[in-house]
Amino acid sequence: MPEFIVRKIIITVEEIYHENGPIAEQPRKRGAVIALVNNPFAGTYHPELQSAMDDLKPLALEMSAKLIDALGGRDGIDGYGKAGLCGEAGELEHSSLWHVAGGYAMREYLGEAKAIVPSSMKVGGVGRPIDIPLGHINAAYVRSHFDSMEVGLNDAPRVNEILLALVMTTGPRIHSRSGGLEVADVEGKDGLR
């Protein structure tokens, strides 16, 4: 059982009031929780990694709870995404360990989230940011929720670390007017529509 020792956890919440249009009465919130953990696989090749996904689940649950709390509770959260950014001694597959844990934890707290959790994984050096794609929690075709949030830290990921991130949002993009499937028309059966 590998250990993913946390160096630090960061939470940030944006309140978006306008995008050059009228000021919204209710701001859209876009929040991220980031954990910096050591990479127990850094610098070596390990043929079997899948069991490590389960080892990350408790951290993912803790991060999800913290982010939901920072956003003011579960009500209104209808968008999500996740990302993993490995330091230079890691490999892309180490970042991908976050797929199961990150998605599992958000779904655990958000309830009947049916859509795939958009994700981004990469390897990069200290100070490298990562864009996290976002989508609606129940229907991937809800165009008003297509978005991204860039996260990064000036001191991470170090060569032997992994930056793990979850993002959640409340509502559509401010002034969304690009058409497509509307939230009111979501059936939520297959995660697509």
C-alpha angles and dihedrals in degrees: 000000000000119000121232100196113197117232094181145336123219128192124193130177127192122200109204115200103170146349099214091304133088117320111260118236089220115036120225112242123216115182137178135194117198129191124192111208135172115257107233089193097051117134097011139073117246116187094201118053107142097094089061089068089071091049089061095052097088090052091047091052091050091049093048092051092049093050094047089051091049090052091053099259139310097296111101098015105127106147135063149166141166140209143186125203118189125204119241097273090057132073134229090259090062090057089049091063085083094066097085100032097045095046094042094052097049091048090048091059100032095053120212098021104158105172123090112263107246111233146184128200130183148144120245146147133259112307094017111141125213128211113227114207116222135205142166114286096231108029126033092201096063097117095190089069098051103118142120138221124210115219131180144135130225092231101040153132095017116203093272099037140090123216108214119192140182125189130193131181139195116225134335127313110290109267092008107181106151097112125223128114111354123217090242089060098050113126094187095206104120104015092252107076 
